[in-house]
Structure formats: structure tokens, C-alpha cells
Amino acid sequence: MALRREEDGAVKVALFTPMPPERSGIADYSALLLPALRERCDVVVAKRGGKRAPRGTDLCVYHVGNNPDAHGWIVEALRRTPGVVVLHDFVLHHLVAGLTIGRRDGHGYLDAMEREGGVVGRLLGHAVLDKRIPPLWENRPQDFHLAGEVLDLATGLIVHSRYVRDRAREAGYGGPAWVIPHPAFPVPGGPAATVAGEPLFGTFGNVNASKRVPQLLEAFSRVRRGRPRAGLLLVGAASPGFDLDRRLQRLGLDGGGIEREGFVDESRLWALMKAADVHVNLRSPTMGETSGTAIRALSLGKPLVVSDVGWFAELPDEVALKVPVGEREVEHLVVALELLASRPDVRDAMGAAAAELARREHDLDRVAELYVAALEQAAGGGAVADAVLGDVARAAAEVGIGADTPEAAEIARRLSEVELGR
Amino acid sequence: MRIAVCRPQVPFAHGGAEIFTDTLVEQLRARGHEAEIVSVPFKWYPGARVLTQAFTWRLLDLTEADGRPIDMVVATKFPSYVVRHPEKRVWLVHQFRQAYELDRSELGQFGEAPEERALRRKVQELDRVTLGEATRLFATSRNVAGRLERSTGLVAEVLPHPAQALAYRNDGHGDFVLSVNRLDRAKRVDLLVEAAAADPSLRVVIAGDGPERARLEQLAHARGVGGRVRFAGRVSVEELADLYATCFATFYAPVDEDFGLGPYESFLSGKPVITATDAGGPLEVVRDGSTGAVVDPEPAAVARAAAWLRDHPDEAAAYGRTGNAIAVEVTWERAIARLLA
């Protein structure tokens, strides 16, 4: 990277990220955050497909998610110049499959599987390549996250949840890590859509099994037996192979109670979200992702029902009822929906707490400030650590404290306690 | 209890924080505690020295002394709270302000190079970790508590500390405005010198010493106010009480001051305070038209406020009385009870 000059001014950051009009939650996220970051440091967004940072860059920041189309070029740039990784999903199996098998590089996939799963991993990889077993990225990606290469290249890690940070640590990542909340979206004006349902539950995003739609439909059908006026708003494209109509028919929901909209534009999405009294945002398995729709719900001051997994489990109890995933999931879900249907006061209290959480924790300026703090530490923290350690080591050596003495170990422990160590 | 009061010491500098900690120790002893100042020299430059000097505190073992346990440490200002102790109480005078609100101001320290930006962040991280260890966290003012919460998310109880013990009294409405401050740039005593230049009828006494003294004296000389602006230097406690007793008002307008003992001392002498709209802590007790004058940080505004208070002795006395009622409520008895609770 080019040498920096003092007159260059603020820390220069090159951002490798998808941006609108690309359709992805991460593109929306970057577009939301970018202006606030630019108020605080010098940010250049790398051109899509670009592999090098502009001259004079102090730090490269790579937004990595699980979609190979959106993030493949970003990983290639990361391979060329290591830097800070914003890890939006912990499980990167789909990304790695796209970057290897998707490019006719079966060996690359086998290597990635072996790196994480040893010989068994490699054998499973062979089975996938030979089509003897279904693709692991479809069926059990959570068992092989394949984040190892990205973590190895990361000089710093920004994540949105303690869950992802802890998983990264378990995977052997030892560098600096910052947990920075997802910023809240500004709520646009405009009325709520008119949708029937008293109360109206809403779920937003892809309609598929990992969003626990089968369990939600089952639970809602039971709730509706006692509450015929209750409604469920299902918004989002159905995933291929997910036969929604047949499920609705089987549960007796094809005659009413369900309001269905497919993929909708942003303004319609907000209008529908405003209409829902309760937002249901279930997930399992989790890839470690943060839900943009759940963040929107917080901004709108809506009570949430979520799965008790990953990032969702870290939401405060005041804003979200958490449903354990497993055998009795539907029963738990029924209890949660019933509670919120029967207690408008609880809905109101949770909604107020949600709005307060969005204002306090997810405020855009706060998030940008945390980001810049992390980026500044990532850009210059190594030099600072070297200077401190050098100073302390010199002083210790001058009075005869050698590197391998108990006294040196004590000094190292104290440095580490106040995060001044390496 | 055996209590170690921790304070950093900039060699040859003496100011409000030193008076505060010395008095705290005296007051603790007066209540039957064994109390002692623990002091470590502090130098905050160049470069990463601010961190290595701060780290010195971490290597101290204050859990016991001479074979007997130390029950509590009371840390005061950066970096004394880096110290380790199972019963660490922090009565925060201030953080390292160059890493916070003074950053990128003319009083800032850190440049734009990545290592300097990172150094500033490291100071902030050190604060988060070490202040977060405190078993109880107090701040001397709402201003200090507010900065702490904004910068670290840590919430401190506001606990103002009483002014130093002087023979406070009011000998009437004198003919000069008094400044009592360490003479450094942040205290903005030059505003008062310039105010004297703006109003030829104004008389000023400046008590205190510091690195700005020569510049301020030069400024007074250049403005031709030498005869009306007296630099009294560092004065004895008797002389200080006399000055408070005989002025008609005091001037106290640092930039975003943490807490500021000046207004309390002024009020205890029954004298109103002139401060500035951006003075920070003093604004918690100096209220315009009630306990003093709050004006824009401009010489002309300071001169107008001073002349008005001089020419309205009844109002000045009333403001002083209102301020006095605030100041007498802040006692060591109450402060120490909360600190040790």
C-alpha cells in the first residue's frame, strides 16, 4: 500500500461492498451507512469487480456475505490485500461453493472442506462433487461454515452480534473484533397499508422453511380457531419448491386469514410493515445473519416474535418474545402469538421498548461513530501497540527484567487486562 | 478504613485537583480513616507515552501496604483509575480530555495520522475497561458524568465536592473583579484582560500562576491596562479569602470546564460569578440573573456584565446570597458518606 503523508488528512478507507441498485440487504446497509461514515473519515467505494485499493489508502474494508454473486469479487480483492472484514453472515458455505464449484474449481472446494472438516470433510466434499449426496450448502451449511479463509485474511473483524464474534473466536480467529449494531433505517412517511386482521401478524422476507413458515402457519391456524378475526400477512417471494398453497389448504387457511404479497418495493414494504401489529421473524438454522426486517420492525416500534437463535437471541426480552427451535416450537409459538393477541398493553410496552432500543443502540450516528472508532484502531492500532510494548519492554530490560521471567509475564498479563497487549 | 486516594501528578503543577485530593485526605482522616495520597508522575506526550505512563498505574499493587490491607482506593482523574483494586471507587474529576471533546480543537493533541487516531481510540478503550472496573463510579459534575456516558456508555452518580476550606466571608462590594485560576489556555483568562481593555473603568485582580502567565502579562501590557489589571500570582489562603471577600464579582469562564471550584468559592464569599455560555460545569450553578451572569465568550460581553454587577451592588449581593445557598449544601459530611457507602 502507498506510503501515507501527513498532509493526506483523515484516515483513508477503501470500502469493498455491494451497493444499490444491486438488490441485497448488505447493499442497503452500506448505502445507509456510507454518508454518516463520510462525515467522519475519508471513504472511497471500490468499483464493483475492482481488486486494488486507490493510492494512499490506509485501510481496506470488505463486506462479506454468503452470496457468491454479490461478494465473490470482494473476497478476491481481500486475497490480494488483507484488511478489515465486515462479516454479515458467519456461515459462508454458499459463498465458498460459488467461488469454487461455481467456477469449476472442485479442488478448491475439497480443500476448503478439508481445512474445516479434515479427512471427513474432504470425503463429504467428494460426495457432493460426485452428486452422491445433496449439496451441503443447501442442506446443512451450518455444519461446515467454511469461513476459515476469510477469517485468516481478516486483519480486523466487524460483526453485528456477539454470536458471530464468538463463533469466529471458536474458529480460531485471534485478531481484533468489534461488535457494532446494525443501523436503524429511517422510517419513511406515508400511511400504513390497509390489511384486515385483529390483530394482524406480519412476517416479511423470503417465504421458506428456514424462515420457519411451516411452523408459523401451523401455529397461526391454531390461534385462529379461537380468534377468527386474526390475520397473518405473508410478504416476500416464495422459495423454489416451497409449496405455500398446498400448506395453506392443508391447514384450512386457504379460505381466509392469510394476506399474501410477493416481492414488494421498499415503499410498499414499509406500508405493510406499518400495518402489522406484531412482527414475526423466525429463523433456523441461522447463518449468523442480522435481519434487516427485524431492524425495521424496531424502528417502527413493533413487538417482535423471533427464534431463540444467533443474533435474534441477543435482542432484549423487552422487545422480543423468543421461541426455542425444536420439538415444541409450534406450541411455544402459539403461546407467544396468543399472548400478544390478547394483551394490547403488552404489545404497546414491547413496541415502545423496541423504538427506544432502535433510538439508543441502532442510531445511525452512533453506529457510524463505532465504525470509525474500529477503523481508526484497525488502521493505526498495530503501530500504537508496538510503541507501547517497545516502551515497556525497554524499561523492563533496563532494570534487568528478561523476556522469559515471571516479572515479564506479570507485565504482559497487566497489559492484556487493559487491552494494551498484542 | 485504610483508603488510598490516587492522583496523577504533573511535577511542578498544582491546581484544583490537587487541592481537592489533599482536602479529601484531610477530611477522611478527620473522620477516623487512615487515608493517604498515592501519586505517580504523569507525562502525556509524545506519542504513545500517554499510554505507557498510564500503564504505570496498572503495575502498582495497592491491595496492601506494609503487610496490612488497603480497604479501598479512590481514583480521581486520568490515568489514576487504571489502578487495580477489588474495591476501586472512582470520583472522576476528568478523563483525558484531549481524547474526547478537545480532539481536533486547538487544545487537542492527536493528529490525523492513523497511528495518532488509533492512539486516541486506545485511550478511550483504556477508559472503558478501567472505569468499568470501578465498584462505584462518581463524577464531580453533571458535565463530567455526561461526557463519560457519551464516550463510554458508563453511568456515574453526580457527586460534587466542596470547595477548599478558607475563611470565607463577605466584606462588601469592592471595586474589582477577581479571577482565581491556574493560568493555562483553557481557563481563558485573556477574556478578562481583553474585557479590561474594552472598558477603561474596569479593575481586575488575577490570582494564580501557570504557563500562560507571561503571555497574559504581555497582553495586559500591550493593551495598556497594566495599572488596572493586577497579577497577584499564587496567593496564600489568607490572601485568597481576602480577595474573595473584597471583590464585587468573580470571573470564571474556562472552555467546557469539568466542574470548577471557582463558583463555589465565590458563592461561599457571597459574590456572584461571571461565566460564559460554553463554560460547561460552572453552568450547573451559575445562572444568569440568579447567581451571576452567563455571557458569550467575548471580551465586550464580559466587560458589560462586569460593569453591570459593579454598578448594581444590591443585585450583585442578592446573586451572591442565592449562590451561597447552593454552595453551603455541598458538604464533606454528605460527600464522604456517599463516597464510602
Interface residues (C-beta under 8 A of the other chain):
Chain A: R4 E6 D8 G9 A10 V11 D58 L59 A373 E376 Q377 A379 G380 G381 A383 V384 A387 V388 D391 V392 A395 I411 R414 L415 E417 V418 E419 L420
Chain B: G47 A48 R49 L51 T52 F55 R58 L59 V82 R84 G111 E112 A113 P114 E115 E116 R117 A118 L119 R120 R121 K122 Q124 E125 L126 V129 T130
